[in-house]
Amino acid sequence: MRTAARRRVEVVGSDGDRHGKQDALAREEPLEIRIGGNRFSVTMRTPGDDFDLVAGFLVSEGIVAAAEELPTMRVVSGIGADGDPTFNVIDAAVTGAGVRLAAQRARTVYTTSACGVCGLASIDAVRTASAFPILPVGLTVPAAVVAALPDRLREAQRLFDTTGGVHAAGLFDAEGRLLVLREDVGRHNAVDKVVGWALREGRLPLTRTVLQVSGRASFELVQKARMAGIPLLAAVSAPSSLAAELAEDAGITLVGFSRGTSFNVYAHGHRITV
């Protein structure tokens, strides 16, 4: 599946020089998510790892919490306006209470690549209860490991190397080993792809892992970490005030401005050791 597209661009220099070149752009296409044949949501994403995206999205929504609750997913193909085949619909089979929750939480608007909760009706629906409580003990990570994670994430960002236009989320163990990395035009999609990978691999809850993201830490990213049982979320840029509040309430260690050899800790710093 193509994750980048080529486009002719004009380069304008500060001296007025102009010349053309081919540029690579990260692809952005809609993905319709269906549950049992019924439309649940539409999100804008970078094609690739779509089953991981759908699985992680359903974890974030509180629809599923284990692989057996999502027995099958299938691609529903069609023909686009240009006559080419499209693979932008995935129908998921959900079992148990998730079927009822899906009907209750079905979104009526699409989700952009910039927002993972735009379609929810209220802030109460965003604060979805997690099946995996964040435990106060069990994970400690040396400060030097936390500080090194952004560089390790960046080294593995292949699509960013090509396009310069995608976010990344990486899941690491306490020693700083990369378990999985996903990229997408939407930072929430990148996290959902990571969480979906973990669900499909039978790894939830992610109680002994660190989630490193390439951008800022928004409320929705803290919420997604909470839903997957991730106790430590680190971001290259700043968190929002609501993200810090939710991290404090949920028991999540929240790190921001992780660059070089230093970072800020906004909540539950006890997991970070010297």
BAGU-380022 format. One record per residue: residue number from 1; residue in one letter; chain; x, y, z of N, C-alpha, C, CB in turn. Coordinates in steps of 0.001 Angstrom, whole numbers. Glycine has a CB too. Example, Ala and Ser with C-alpha at 12.3 -4.5 7.8 and 13.67 -1.06 7.14 Angstrom:
# residues 2
(1 A A (13190 -5690 7800) (12300 -4500 7800) (13200 -3300 7800) (11308 -4473 9046))
(2 S A (12850 -2250 7080) (13670 -1060 7140) (12900 30 7870) (14084 -598 5725))
//
This chain:
# residues 274
(1 M A (839 -1186 0) (0 0 0) (884 1250 0) (-954 -2 1222))
(2 R A (542 2206 -863) (1367 3400 -994) (1118 4367 155) (1097 4089 -2329))
(3 T A (2193 4750 842) (2078 5696 1952) (2539 7088 1567) (2876 5210 3137))
(4 A A (3124 7239 375) (3590 8547 -90) (3181 8741 -1543) (5132 8681 68))
(5 A A (3000 9992 -1919) (2635 10355 -3288) (3644 11358 -3818) (1194 10936 -3352))
(6 R A (3911 11318 -5111) (4850 12242 -5734) (4097 13416 -6344) (5693 11526 -6806))
(7 R A (4678 14607 -6219) (4057 15804 -6790) (5145 16775 -7245) (3109 16485 -5759))
(8 R A (4914 17387 -8388) (5836 18388 -8906) (5632 19693 -8141) (5629 18602 -10435))
(9 V A (6707 20269 -7622) (6618 21521 -6873) (7623 22520 -7422) (6861 21282 -5364))
(10 E A (7391 23792 -7118) (8311 24856 -7477) (9040 25315 -6219) (7563 26039 -8156))
(11 V A (10343 25296 -6268) (11171 25732 -5150) (11608 27173 -5401) (12408 24795 -4965))
(12 V A (11309 28048 -4434) (11650 29459 -4550) (12694 29790 -3485) (10382 30364 -4398))
(13 G A (13866 30235 -3914) (14937 30578 -2994) (14848 32013 -2534) (16270 30332 -3634))
(14 S A (15578 32342 -1463) (15572 33701 -923) (16175 34704 -1911) (16342 33743 398))
(15 D A (16970 34211 -2853) (17569 35087 -3864) (16674 35238 -5095) (18932 34545 -4284))
(16 G A (15462 34666 -5020) (14537 34755 -6140) (14667 33637 -7153) (14724 36041 -6823))
(17 D A (15657 32781 -6977) (15832 31656 -7903) (14657 30692 -7792) (17161 30915 -7620))
(18 R A (14182 30209 -8921) (13071 29263 -8962) (13461 28046 -9799) (11796 29935 -9535))
(19 H A (13119 26894 -9283) (13325 25683 -10065) (12323 24624 -9608) (14789 25165 -9921))
(20 G A (12042 23684 -10466) (11087 22632 -10170) (11764 21361 -9697) (10249 22341 -11380))
(21 K A (11013 20580 -8943) (11511 19270 -8510) (10323 18393 -8129) (12506 19411 -7309))
(22 Q A (10574 17106 -8000) (9585 16160 -7520) (9671 16071 -5998) (9792 14768 -8170))
(23 D A (8521 16172 -5340) (8491 16099 -3884) (7619 14927 -3457) (7968 17424 -3271))
(24 A A (7942 14334 -2334) (7152 13224 -1789) (6246 13750 -691) (8071 12092 -1246))
(25 L A (4962 13446 -779) (3977 13875 203) (3378 12650 888) (2869 14730 -462))
(26 A A (3162 12755 2189) (2484 11683 2917) (1043 11583 2430) (2532 11932 4454))
(27 R A (608 10394 2118) (-763 10217 1636) (-1750 10413 2791) (-943 8810 995))
(28 E A (-2872 11016 2483) (-3958 11181 3448) (-5257 10798 2751) (-4021 12655 4005))
(29 E A (-5911 9769 3272) (-7143 9271 2686) (-8126 8917 3792) (-6870 8050 1785))
(30 P A (-9431 8937 3478) (-10417 8559 4499) (-10443 7055 4705) (-11812 9056 4109))
(31 L A (-10730 6656 5913) (-10977 5249 6223) (-12306 5160 6959) (-9811 4631 7079))
(32 E A (-13247 4447 6377) (-14531 4226 7037) (-14438 2957 7871) (-15691 4127 5999))
(33 I A (-14807 3069 9134) (-14794 1935 10054) (-16231 1485 10282) (-14100 2306 11405))
(34 R A (-16493 222 9993) (-17809 -364 10228) (-17701 -1446 11293) (-18399 -942 8919))
(35 I A (-18751 -1592 12043) (-18838 -2674 13023) (-20069 -3498 12696) (-18898 -2124 14492))
(36 G A (-19836 -4755 12334) (-20950 -5617 11950) (-21731 -5093 10774) (-21867 -5801 13100))
(37 G A (-21043 -4427 9851) (-21688 -3884 8673) (-22282 -2506 8844) (-22733 -4793 8241))
(38 N A (-22311 -1997 10076) (-22870 -679 10353) (-21774 362 10477) (-23708 -709 11624))
(39 R A (-21977 1508 9865) (-20980 2570 9886) (-20783 3079 11313) (-21397 3724 8954))
(40 F A (-19520 3119 11734) (-19186 3574 13083) (-18475 4917 13066) (-18320 2544 13784))
(41 S A (-17490 5077 12190) (-16735 6319 12141) (-15976 6398 10830) (-15770 6426 13337))
(42 V A (-15585 7609 10478) (-14694 7842 9346) (-13535 8687 9843) (-15440 8541 8154))
(43 T A (-12325 8247 9568) (-11150 8989 10000) (-10233 9239 8813) (-10402 8232 11112))
(44 M A (-9529 10341 8826) (-8508 10616 7823) (-7188 10054 8331) (-8395 12149 7525))
(45 R A (-6515 9294 7465) (-5286 8644 7910) (-4336 8438 6751) (-5594 7310 8576))
(46 T A (-3098 8056 7065) (-2143 7585 6069) (-2366 6090 5877) (-664 7890 6500))
(47 P A (-2660 5630 4652) (-2883 4197 4436) (-1686 3372 4895) (-3171 3920 2958))
(48 G A (-1980 2206 5423) (-950 1316 5934) (-1231 960 7375) (427 1950 5804))
(49 D A (-1052 -305 7744) (-1340 -785 9099) (-2780 -469 9489) (-367 -157 10114))
(50 D A (-3695 -586 8520) (-5082 -197 8771) (-5774 -1094 9787) (-5857 -210 7482))
(51 F A (-5463 -2380 9798) (-6068 -3255 10802) (-5607 -2846 12210) (-5704 -4738 10521))
(52 D A (-4334 -2483 12341) (-3842 -1981 13627) (-4587 -706 14016) (-2319 -1715 13564))
(53 L A (-4796 181 13043) (-5498 1433 13314) (-6911 1175 13823) (-5546 2298 12055))
(54 V A (-7636 306 13142) (-9010 19 13553) (-9034 -640 14930) (-9706 -884 12518))
(55 A A (-8159 -1603 15151) (-8124 -2286 16448) (-7805 -1306 17573) (-7088 -3422 16430))
(56 G A (-6807 -446 17359) (-6452 527 18387) (-7536 1553 18618) (-5182 1222 18018))
(57 F A (-8192 1964 17543) (-9297 2908 17664) (-10418 2314 18515) (-9830 3297 16272))
(58 L A (-10712 1036 18314) (-11773 393 19086) (-11370 195 20549) (-12135 -950 18461))
(59 V A (-10087 19 20816) (-9613 9 22202) (-9814 1382 22825) (-8122 -405 22275))
(60 S A (-9430 2422 22099) (-9559 3794 22606) (-11006 4160 22886) (-8965 4781 21614))
(61 E A (-11925 3599 22096) (-13347 3879 22274) (-13978 3036 23382) (-14082 3641 20974))
(62 G A (-13211 2103 23947) (-13761 1232 24970) (-14630 116 24424) (-14546 2034 25930))
(63 I A (-14532 -142 23121) (-15363 -1166 22485) (-14785 -2559 22715) (-15496 -892 20980))
(64 V A (-13453 -2682 22634) (-12787 -3965 22852) (-11598 -3760 23782) (-12331 -4594 21505))
(65 A A (-11199 -4841 24446) (-10039 -4776 25329) (-9153 -6011 25194) (-10488 -4618 26772))
(66 A A (-9559 -6950 24341) (-8780 -8172 24140) (-8989 -8657 22715) (-9182 -9275 25166))
(67 A A (-8013 -9409 22219) (-8053 -9851 20828) (-9279 -10702 20532) (-6799 -10628 20493))
(68 E A (-9717 -11504 21504) (-10866 -12375 21260) (-12178 -11596 21114) (-10993 -13379 22388))
(69 E A (-12188 -10342 21540) (-13377 -9502 21369) (-13438 -8872 19977) (-13400 -8407 22431))
(70 L A (-12383 -9074 19206) (-12318 -8576 17832) (-11884 -9743 16937) (-11320 -7350 17706))
(71 P A (-12755 -10717 16732) (-12340 -11959 16068) (-11917 -11787 14620) (-13445 -12944 16125))
(72 T A (-12554 -10880 13882) (-12201 -10707 12473) (-12328 -9252 12054) (-13084 -11587 11586))
(73 M A (-11533 -8877 11062) (-11666 -7610 10351) (-11475 -7919 8873) (-10626 -6530 10864))
(74 R A (-12222 -7235 8032) (-12072 -7468 6601) (-12139 -6149 5849) (-13153 -8436 6088))
(75 V A (-11399 -6091 4763) (-11399 -4924 3892) (-12566 -5041 2926) (-10052 -4790 3127))
(76 V A (-13350 -3982 2831) (-14445 -3909 1875) (-13967 -3036 722) (-15763 -3338 2534))
(77 S A (-13719 -3634 -428) (-13160 -2898 -1556) (-14267 -2265 -2386) (-12305 -3820 -2429))
(78 G A (-13893 -1227 -3124) (-14832 -541 -4003) (-14084 131 -5131) (-15663 484 -3225))
(79 I A (-14784 941 -5888) (-14195 1657 -7008) (-14311 3155 -6746) (-14886 1267 -8349))
(80 G A (-13183 3856 -6808) (-13171 5284 -6574) (-13663 6069 -7770) (-11795 5730 -6209))
(81 A A (-13717 7412 -7581) (-14214 8291 -8643) (-13345 8224 -9892) (-14286 9728 -8145))
(82 D A (-12054 7898 -9725) (-11150 7821 -10866) (-11158 6448 -11535) (-9748 8161 -10428))
(83 G A (-11995 5550 -11022) (-12082 4215 -11600) (-11123 3209 -11012) (-11854 4293 -13045))
(84 D A (-10214 3668 -10141) (-9267 2756 -9515) (-9910 2091 -8293) (-7974 3506 -9111))
(85 P A (-9437 890 -7944) (-9984 237 -6754) (-9576 967 -5482) (-9526 -1218 -6689))
(86 T A (-10470 1019 -4517) (-10179 1622 -3223) (-10326 560 -2139) (-11115 2834 -2945))
(87 F A (-9580 731 -1075) (-9610 -214 41) (-9746 581 1336) (-8324 -1114 62))
(88 N A (-10673 1541 1322) (-10797 2491 2415) (-11997 2225 3313) (-10885 3874 1866))
(89 V A (-12447 982 3362) (-13507 585 4289) (-13073 -699 4972) (-14880 398 3552))
(90 I A (-13136 -712 6296) (-12849 -1932 7058) (-14048 -2240 7937) (-11550 -1779 7919))
(91 D A (-14525 -3473 7835) (-15653 -3939 8630) (-15115 -4867 9715) (-16721 -4663 7739))
(92 A A (-15377 -4506 10974) (-14883 -5279 12112) (-16013 -6060 12755) (-14220 -4361 13145))
(93 A A (-15743 -7295 13115) (-16681 -8095 13897) (-16320 -7937 15367) (-16652 -9604 13465))
(94 V A (-17276 -7535 16164) (-17066 -7298 17594) (-18002 -8201 18371) (-17301 -5800 17967))
(95 T A (-17510 -8765 19472) (-18329 -9651 20289) (-18600 -9038 21653) (-17650 -11007 20448))
(96 G A (-19517 -9639 22392) (-19789 -9242 23765) (-20428 -7876 23894) (-18534 -9262 24545))
(97 A A (-20115 -7221 25018) (-20719 -5925 25324) (-20306 -4848 24336) (-20346 -5498 26724))
(98 G A (-19222 -5088 23599) (-18753 -4101 22643) (-19763 -3781 21561) (-17497 -4572 22016))
(99 V A (-20624 -4722 21235) (-21646 -4482 20213) (-22597 -3394 20677) (-22425 -5777 19896))
(100 R A (-23043 -3476 21932) (-23953 -2465 22482) (-23254 -1115 22594) (-24480 -2904 23860))
(101 L A (-22002 -1122 23057) (-21262 133 23183) (-21051 793 21834) (-19921 -109 23853))
(102 A A (-20794 -21 20818) (-20589 528 19480) (-21831 1264 19006) (-20222 -583 18489))
(103 A A (-22996 684 19272) (-24239 1331 18862) (-24450 2638 19612) (-25427 399 19091))
(104 Q A (-24061 2666 20885) (-24232 3869 21694) (-23277 4976 21280) (-24035 3545 23157))
(105 R A (-22067 4589 20836) (-21025 5571 20590) (-20772 5842 19117) (-19766 5126 21227))
(106 A A (-21625 5341 18262) (-21444 5568 16826) (-21348 7050 16552) (-22597 4947 16015))
(107 R A (-20319 7445 15816) (-20071 8856 15545) (-20844 9301 14318) (-18573 9116 15355))
(108 T A (-21266 10531 14339) (-22069 11057 13233) (-21280 11974 12329) (-23264 11791 13765))
(109 V A (-20014 12282 12659) (-19174 13102 11798) (-17824 12424 11659) (-19020 14543 12361))
(110 Y A (-17083 12848 10636) (-15790 12223 10421) (-14746 12824 11357) (-15355 12379 8960))
(111 T A (-13642 12103 11517) (-12527 12540 12346) (-11397 12993 11442) (-12055 11410 13300))
(112 T A (-10883 14188 11641) (-9783 14665 10820) (-8473 14064 11298) (-9712 16195 10845))
(113 S A (-7433 14275 10514) (-6119 13777 10918) (-5538 14579 12065) (-5164 13802 9743))
(114 A A (-6165 15704 12422) (-5657 16539 13510) (-6380 16298 14819) (-5767 17989 13140))
(115 C A (-7493 15578 14790) (-8309 15443 15985) (-8864 14046 16082) (-9436 16461 15990))
(116 G A (-8640 13382 17214) (-9129 12029 17387) (-10451 11939 18103) (-8137 11239 18115))
(117 V A (-10992 13051 18589) (-12238 12998 19348) (-13266 13977 18808) (-11974 13285 20813))
(118 C A (-13066 14489 17598) (-13935 15531 17058) (-15383 15101 16944) (-13440 15959 15716))
(119 G A (-15626 13816 16745) (-16981 13376 16509) (-17762 13012 17753) (-16959 12234 15614))
(120 L A (-17139 13032 18906) (-17846 12648 20113) (-18766 13756 20577) (-16867 12287 21209))
(121 A A (-19883 13369 21154) (-20927 14327 21474) (-20609 15174 22692) (-22215 13612 21689))
(122 S A (-19825 14680 23619) (-19584 15438 24847) (-18264 15031 25460) (-20724 15232 25853))
(123 I A (-17770 15863 26369) (-16505 15562 27050) (-16655 14327 27929) (-16041 16765 27899))
(124 D A (-17874 14038 28412) (-18095 12844 29219) (-17808 11580 28406) (-19535 12819 29754))
(125 A A (-18160 11603 27121) (-17912 10445 26271) (-16427 10252 26020) (-18647 10589 24950))
(126 V A (-15658 11337 26086) (-14218 11248 25878) (-13548 10539 27050) (-13616 12645 25685))
(127 R A (-14025 10795 28254) (-13437 10190 29445) (-13944 8754 29611) (-13768 11031 30703))
(128 T A (-13610 7940 28637) (-14054 6547 28619) (-13348 5762 29729) (-13779 5901 27233))
(129 A A (-14103 4938 30434) (-13527 4126 31493) (-12649 3046 30889) (-14627 3505 32369))
(130 S A (-11477 2840 31473) (-10528 1865 30951) (-10697 518 31630) (-9102 2363 31129))
(131 A A (-10489 -537 30864) (-10492 -1889 31421) (-9192 -2190 32150) (-10719 -2918 30320))
(132 F A (-8195 -1304 32000) (-6864 -1550 32549) (-6448 -395 33459) (-5834 -1741 31413))
(133 P A (-6652 -505 34757) (-6218 567 35656) (-4703 727 35632) (-6693 291 37085))
(134 I A (-4255 1968 35769) (-2824 2255 35809) (-2317 1989 37217) (-2526 3724 35376))
(135 L A (-1420 1031 37351) (-911 653 38663) (190 1617 39105) (-383 -794 38640))
(136 P A (233 1968 40395) (1252 2916 40869) (2659 2327 40911) (885 3409 42242))
(137 V A (2775 1018 40870) (4079 344 40898) (4175 -588 39712) (4288 -438 42227))
(138 G A (5403 -1077 39462) (5591 -2068 38407) (6502 -1618 37289) (4282 -2437 37835))
(139 L A (6601 -301 37061) (7477 196 36010) (8324 1338 36549) (6662 656 34784))
(140 T A (9630 1224 36370) (10550 2339 36605) (11492 2420 35421) (11344 2166 37947))
(141 V A (11824 3647 35035) (12661 3866 33860) (13736 4894 34221) (11806 4348 32634))
(142 P A (15005 4597 33952) (16059 5575 34217) (15858 6846 33395) (17431 4969 33917))
(143 A A (16199 7982 33977) (16039 9266 33297) (16819 9291 31981) (16502 10413 34207))
(144 A A (17984 8666 31960) (18792 8655 30740) (18087 7905 29608) (20158 8021 31016))
(145 V A (17341 6865 29951) (16592 6122 28935) (15471 6982 28382) (16024 4813 29518))
(146 V A (14734 7659 29274) (13647 8537 28829) (14178 9618 27890) (12941 9184 30040))
(147 A A (15311 10210 28254) (15884 11281 27442) (16335 10801 26073) (17048 11906 28163))
(148 A A (16693 9529 25969) (17195 8989 24698) (16088 8560 23744) (18096 7816 24966))
(149 L A (14874 8441 24221) (13808 7883 23396) (13473 8704 22154) (12583 7732 24218))
(150 P A (13426 10050 22222) (13118 10798 20991) (14078 10507 19847) (13131 12274 21278))
(151 D A (15373 10387 20158) (16339 10085 19101) (16131 8676 18552) (17772 10236 19629))
(152 R A (15819 7738 19429) (15575 6366 18969) (14310 6299 18120) (15460 5405 20169))
(153 L A (13312 7087 18491) (12099 7160 17684) (12409 7743 16316) (11027 8000 18391))
(154 R A (13134 8851 16308) (13440 9530 15047) (14251 8650 14111) (14193 10821 15315))
(155 E A (15171 7872 14650) (16005 7000 13823) (15187 5960 13069) (17040 6306 14684))
(156 A A (14014 5605 13599) (13196 4563 12990) (12076 5107 12116) (12612 3697 14056))
(157 Q A (11988 6422 11927) (10891 7033 11172) (11193 7041 9674) (10636 8467 11666))
(158 R A (10904 5970 9004) (11205 5837 7582) (10319 6742 6725) (11038 4387 7148))
(159 L A (9015 6827 7027) (8131 7646 6218) (8434 9130 6407) (6675 7355 6566))
(160 F A (8806 9521 7604) (9193 10916 7835) (10443 11252 7041) (9428 11180 9336))
(161 D A (11375 10321 6941) (12576 10560 6142) (12208 10873 4701) (13511 9346 6197))
(162 T A (11152 10238 4200) (10743 10426 2803) (9935 11693 2599) (9940 9239 2334))
(163 T A (9030 11992 3549) (8067 13074 3341) (8233 14273 4260) (6706 12546 3503))
(164 G A (8773 14067 5456) (8856 15149 6440) (7510 15591 6954) (9561 16323 5851))
(165 G A (6456 14780 6743) (5114 15241 7044) (4251 14300 7842) (4439 15540 5816))
(166 V A (4831 13467 8713) (4023 12531 9491) (4461 12549 10957) (4135 11101 8911))
(167 H A (3528 12162 11807) (3808 11957 13224) (4227 10512 13450) (2574 12312 14091))
(168 A A (4822 10265 14605) (5220 8906 14953) (4883 8630 16406) (6725 8688 14695))
(169 A A (4606 7363 16690) (4440 6873 18051) (5229 5583 18164) (2928 6656 18413))
(170 G A (6008 5480 19223) (6816 4287 19430) (6591 3726 20814) (8290 4591 19220))
(171 L A (6503 2414 20898) (6348 1732 22181) (7691 1127 22551) (5229 635 22121))
(172 F A (8164 1446 23764) (9469 996 24235) (9318 235 25546) (10426 2191 24412))
(173 D A (10275 -652 25810) (10298 -1287 27120) (11107 -439 28088) (10880 -2711 27030))
(174 A A (11240 -888 29325) (11892 -87 30359) (13375 118 30103) (11703 -734 31699))
(175 E A (13972 -710 29246) (15387 -557 28904) (15579 299 27657) (16028 -1922 28696))
(176 G A (14498 791 27088) (14596 1652 25914) (14632 916 24600) (15796 2490 26018))
(177 R A (14269 -368 24589) (14220 -1127 23340) (12894 -863 22633) (14404 -2645 23607))
(178 L A (12977 -584 21344) (11786 -303 20558) (11028 -1593 20276) (12156 402 19245))
(179 L A (9749 -1621 20669) (8896 -2778 20426) (8137 -2634 19113) (7917 -2969 21582))
(180 V A (7627 -1439 18844) (6901 -1186 17602) (6840 310 17372) (5473 -1797 17644))
(181 L A (6858 708 16104) (6712 2110 15721) (5701 2203 14596) (8074 2727 15294))
(182 R A (4855 3229 14676) (3897 3486 13615) (3913 4982 13281) (2468 3019 14031))
(183 E A (3692 5293 11980) (3660 6684 11511) (2333 6972 10837) (4828 6968 10539))
(184 D A (1913 8238 10897) (657 8626 10279) (593 10150 10239) (-561 8028 11049))
(185 V A (-227 10687 9328) (-427 12133 9299) (-1123 12617 10562) (-1236 12535 8069))
(186 G A (-1852 11748 11243) (-2502 12099 12502) (-1788 11472 13676) (-3956 11669 12492))
(187 R A (-1433 12275 14667) (-708 11717 15815) (-1578 10728 16588) (-237 12843 16750))
(188 H A (-2898 10974 16628) (-3786 10034 17313) (-3856 8720 16550) (-5194 10633 17473))
(189 N A (-3789 8773 15216) (-3774 7548 14417) (-2513 6730 14677) (-3881 7883 12929))
(190 A A (-1374 7422 14787) (-120 6711 15052) (-201 5956 16368) (1064 7690 15076))
(191 V A (-787 6586 17380) (-946 5914 18675) (-1933 4758 18562) (-1420 6912 19751))
(192 D A (-3046 4975 17871) (-4008 3884 17694) (-3366 2695 16983) (-5231 4373 16904))
(193 K A (-2510 2955 16011) (-1841 1861 15301) (-934 1070 16237) (-1027 2407 14120))
(194 V A (-261 1769 17153) (579 1092 18146) (-276 234 19079) (1390 2123 18962))
(195 V A (-1346 827 19597) (-2222 106 20522) (-2891 -1070 19813) (-3289 1055 21112))
(196 G A (-3303 -867 18562) (-3920 -1954 17809) (-2974 -3105 17569) (-4427 -1447 16498))
(197 W A (-1711 -2782 17289) (-689 -3832 17158) (-613 -4639 18442) (697 -3223 16822))
(198 A A (-605 -3948 19573) (-499 -4637 20861) (-1717 -5521 21119) (-340 -3620 21996))
(199 L A (-2910 -5027 20777) (-4118 -5841 20950) (-4028 -7109 20115) (-5376 -5040 20566))
(200 R A (-3653 -6963 18849) (-3624 -8104 17943) (-2523 -9098 18310) (-3434 -7626 16515))
(201 E A (-1488 -8602 19018) (-404 -9470 19466) (-671 -10064 20847) (899 -8701 19485))
(202 G A (-1825 -9733 21441) (-2161 -10237 22767) (-1340 -9648 23888) (-2013 -11696 22789))
(203 R A (-906 -8392 23730) (-7 -7773 24704) (-698 -6828 25688) (1059 -7025 23982))
(204 L A (-1973 -6557 25498) (-2657 -5651 26426) (-2920 -6347 27759) (-3983 -5149 25815))
(205 P A (-2829 -5613 28869) (-2462 -4200 29010) (-955 -3998 28931) (-2987 -3647 30332))
(206 L A (-562 -2799 28504) (851 -2481 28289) (1451 -1867 29553) (1017 -1516 27090))
(207 T A (1436 -2631 30624) (1769 -2101 31952) (3249 -1830 32158) (1303 -3051 33000))
(208 R A (4112 -2383 31331) (5559 -2194 31519) (6195 -1562 30283) (6241 -3540 31830))
(209 T A (5511 -591 29726) (5999 54 28513) (5949 1565 28633) (5189 -399 27311))
(210 V A (6671 2207 27710) (6692 3668 27590) (6231 4018 26179) (8130 4259 27889))
(211 L A (5318 4970 26086) (4868 5458 24788) (5530 6799 24510) (3320 5584 24740))
(212 Q A (6341 6847 23459) (7013 8083 23038) (6351 8582 21763) (8548 7852 22814))
(213 V A (5958 9864 21756) (5330 10447 20571) (6171 11609 20063) (3889 10917 20882))
(214 S A (6029 11882 18772) (6911 12847 18119) (6467 14289 18292) (7007 12536 16663))
(215 G A (5215 14525 18652) (4719 15895 18762) (4368 16261 20179) (3519 16088 17884))
(216 R A (3241 16954 20318) (2800 17370 21647) (1935 16290 22282) (2026 18699 21571))
(217 A A (1712 16423 23583) (873 15480 24320) (-483 16116 24561) (1535 15065 25664))
(218 S A (-1462 15736 23782) (-2811 16257 23933) (-3618 15360 24874) (-3505 16370 22560))
(219 F A (-4781 15854 25258) (-5691 15078 26098) (-5962 13709 25491) (-7007 15832 26300))
(220 E A (-6220 13667 24181) (-6615 12415 23553) (-5500 11375 23597) (-7029 12664 22121))
(221 L A (-4240 11821 23537) (-3143 10860 23593) (-3005 10275 24995) (-1829 11522 23164))
(222 V A (-3192 11099 26007) (-3181 10579 27382) (-4329 9592 27565) (-3289 11736 28418))
(223 Q A (-5488 9930 27014) (-6637 9038 27108) (-6363 7705 26427) (-7865 9692 26495))
(224 K A (-5735 7733 25279) (-5429 6491 24570) (-4414 5655 25355) (-4890 6796 23159))
(225 A A (-3424 6308 25962) (-2480 5586 26813) (-3206 4933 27987) (-1380 6534 27326))
(226 R A (-4112 5679 28568) (-4893 5162 29686) (-5698 3933 29289) (-5822 6238 30220))
(227 M A (-6331 3973 28119) (-7166 2857 27679) (-6353 1596 27404) (-7937 3247 26435))
(228 A A (-5063 1765 27106) (-4191 614 26831) (-3390 187 28055) (-3240 940 25692))
(229 G A (-3547 904 29173) (-2808 566 30383) (-1358 989 30364) (-2878 -886 30613))
(230 I A (-1015 1997 29540) (374 2472 29432) (649 3452 30564) (639 3145 28043))
(231 P A (1655 3195 31410) (1870 4046 32583) (2743 5270 32354) (2470 3242 33653))
(232 L A (3439 5347 31208) (4343 6479 30986) (4227 6950 29540) (5813 6090 31318))
(233 L A (3874 8215 29384) (3758 8839 28071) (4741 9992 28000) (2305 9327 27800))
(234 A A (5589 9989 26975) (6588 11042 26786) (6392 11680 25424) (8026 10479 26923))
(235 A A (6519 13011 25390) (6318 13764 24153) (7495 14687 23911) (5009 14568 24205))
(236 V A (7798 14917 22644) (8876 15822 22278) (8505 17265 22597) (9212 15676 20796))
(237 S A (7214 17578 22462) (6753 18944 22672) (5932 19036 23942) (5935 19430 21474))
(238 A A (5100 20080 24038) (4397 20394 25271) (3121 19584 25440) (4075 21858 25316))
(239 P A (2677 19374 26669) (1341 18838 26902) (343 19983 27028) (1316 17952 28170))
(240 S A (-926 19676 26871) (-1966 20655 27163) (-2315 20569 28649) (-3230 20416 26274))
(241 S A (-3035 21577 29125) (-3428 21575 30537) (-4348 20395 30841) (-4125 22898 30906))
(242 L A (-5257 20087 29932) (-6184 18979 30155) (-5460 17642 30115) (-7303 19000 29115))
(243 A A (-4433 17548 29284) (-3623 16327 29246) (-2944 16095 30589) (-2568 16408 28124))
(244 A A (-2395 17150 31164) (-1726 17039 32463) (-2716 16675 33559) (-1016 18349 32814))
(245 E A (-3907 17257 33501) (-4930 16945 34498) (-5360 15490 34418) (-6139 17852 34319))
(246 L A (-5583 15000 33193) (-5996 13612 33039) (-4889 12660 33466) (-6398 13336 31596))
(247 A A (-3634 12971 33129) (-2509 12129 33546) (-2435 12047 35066) (-1183 12674 32979))
(248 E A (-2626 13165 35731) (-2610 13189 37194) (-3725 12315 37754) (-2752 14632 37715))
(249 D A (-4926 12466 37214) (-6078 11700 37695) (-5927 10213 37415) (-7355 12215 37055))
(250 A A (-5354 9877 36246) (-5271 8475 35825) (-4066 7751 36397) (-5229 8394 34326))
(251 G A (-3119 8487 36980) (-1914 7863 37512) (-830 7643 36482) (-2260 6568 38132))
(252 I A (-890 8385 35373) (82 8236 34289) (1229 9229 34472) (-597 8443 32914))
(253 T A (2444 8757 34294) (3599 9642 34265) (3621 10350 32920) (4925 8856 34510))
(254 L A (3608 11687 32965) (3555 12479 31739) (4815 13316 31610) (2305 13380 31721))
(255 V A (5517 13128 30496) (6767 13830 30209) (6570 14696 28968) (7945 12825 30006))
(256 G A (7074 15925 29018) (7028 16805 27862) (8367 17461 27619) (5959 17858 28041))
(257 F A (8511 18085 26467) (9750 18761 26068) (10959 17838 26240) (9948 20049 26891))
(258 S A (10794 16588 25817) (11874 15607 25919) (12811 15786 24732) (11313 14150 25972))
(259 R A (13880 16527 24979) (14834 16853 23926) (16243 16869 24505) (14495 18214 23275))
(260 G A (17147 16235 23798) (18536 16264 24249) (18724 15479 25524) (18996 17689 24454))
(261 T A (19111 16162 26592) (19401 15479 27853) (18434 15844 28964) (20800 15793 28293))
(262 S A (17378 16606 28659) (16456 17027 29709) (15010 16901 29247) (16750 18466 30133))
(263 F A (14115 16948 30222) (12686 16901 29939) (11941 17416 31175) (12225 15444 29559))
(264 N A (10671 17739 30980) (9806 18156 32082) (8876 17012 32450) (8994 19423 31708))
(265 V A (8642 16841 33748) (7697 15835 34231) (6484 16567 34792) (8352 14900 35315))
(266 Y A (5311 16274 34246) (4092 16996 34614) (3203 16208 35573) (3308 17343 33371))
(267 A A (3425 14915 35700) (2608 14114 36601) (3326 12814 36919) (1220 13834 35986))
(268 H A (3240 12397 38162) (3701 11088 38638) (5133 10765 38233) (2789 10013 38123))
(269 G A (6045 11586 38683) (7455 11406 38357) (8141 10266 39070) (8175 12637 38652))
(270 H A (7429 9553 39949) (8072 8489 40747) (8554 7337 39879) (7103 7958 41802))
(271 R A (8045 7204 38658) (8480 6093 37804) (9830 6353 37135) (7435 5825 36740))
(272 I A (10314 7552 37211) (11584 7917 36568) (12668 7942 37624) (11485 9297 35843))
(273 T A (13693 7120 37434) (14775 6996 38412) (16055 7630 37884) (15020 5520 38760))
(274 V A (16991 7820 38776) (18290 8410 38407) (19120 7374 37655) (19061 8913 39674))
//
